[in-house]
Amino acid sequence: MKLYLDDVRPTPAGWERVYTAQECIERLSKGDVTELDLDHDLGQESVVGSGYDVLEWLEEQVFTKGFRPPWLILVHSSNASAKAKMLQAVESIQRYYLTKSEE
């Protein structure tokens, strides 16, 4: 399934939408998300979290628990500095998972 995290943009056709980092993490934890598209800024960060919070959770699950990440992870944030940080996390997750898969 395709999971889309955003608080204001319209949901693309064929995607399931969540509005908060926690909702996204709960959905990801079920293990059936194949594609993930994240925004960073979701409103009041202390309340709803951020797209980067999702990637931190995902990174921990992949690195410490052998969790299989979605095969495609996209970032659509307009926040340039946060987007760069998020893309680095995505690259780290994918590189680690591919390395472990080859062992």
WOLINLIN-V911328 format. One record per run of one state. SS is the DSSP state (2 for helix, 1 for strand, 0 for the rest). FROM is the first residue (numbers start at 1). LEN is the number of residues. If there is no record, write none. Layout:
ss->SS from->FROM len->LEN
ss->SS from->FROM len->LEN
This chain:
ss->0 from->1 len->1
ss->1 from->2 len->4
ss->0 from->6 len->10
ss->1 from->16 len->3
ss->0 from->19 len->2
ss->2 from->21 len->8
ss->0 from->29 len->6
ss->1 from->35 len->4
ss->0 from->39 len->2
ss->1 from->41 len->1
ss->0 from->42 len->3
ss->2 from->45 len->4
ss->0 from->49 len->1
ss->1 from->50 len->1
ss->2 from->51 len->15
ss->0 from->66 len->6
ss->1 from->72 len->4
ss->0 from->76 len->4
ss->2 from->80 len->23
ss->0 from->103 len->1
